Amino acid sequence: MRTKEFLGRRAVVTGGAQGIGAAVAQRLLDGGARVVVAARQKTPGTPGEATFVDGDMVSPDGVEATAGQALEVLGGCDILVNAGVVEARPEDDSIDVGFLSAVRMTAALMPALRRSGSAAIVNVSSAGLDASTGPEAALNTYTRSLAEELAPQGIKVTLVESTQASSEVAELVAMVASDRSP
């Protein structure tokens, strides 16, 4: 039986309607967190106990609206997991999908994360630390820079590679968000 290490914590998981994002959302729920799942559409894999927010993670206005809805539901944010955009449309630019969506959501929730007192931001990367080009490399560089900037404020920022099974990624995210060492 899992402990309730996230009891009283509020989490936003982007791309949480299916796959890795859904596994992460479910793991946080199992740990006692209140969770908002932000995605374009709810799927059968969307955790039922999570509050679903229909949101466009690609456009700046969509991210702002989604963040506003999440904060309205949760009253704050302690954990942000940028698990990606699940359903990219043909017209979506890869830099918006793989990088700017995480940057925009982090910026939109930053005031709430700063007020948290024990915040964690986890960016999920499909290429991991070895990415050398494109949106994944940008996400990795951004995550490292953000970690350095926010560490003095007590905000943990980490990159988790999504090349493992969804349940393993979810457990890594839980370790990071709960102060356990991976």
Secondary structure by P-SEA (a helix, b strand, c coil): ccccccccbbbbbccccccaaaaaaaaaaaaccbbbbbcccccccccccbbbbbcccccaaaaaaaaaaaaaacccccbbbccccccccccccccccccaaaaaaaaaaaaaaaaccbbbbbbbbcccccccccaaaaaaaaaaaaaaaccccccccccccccccaaaaaaaaaaaaacccc
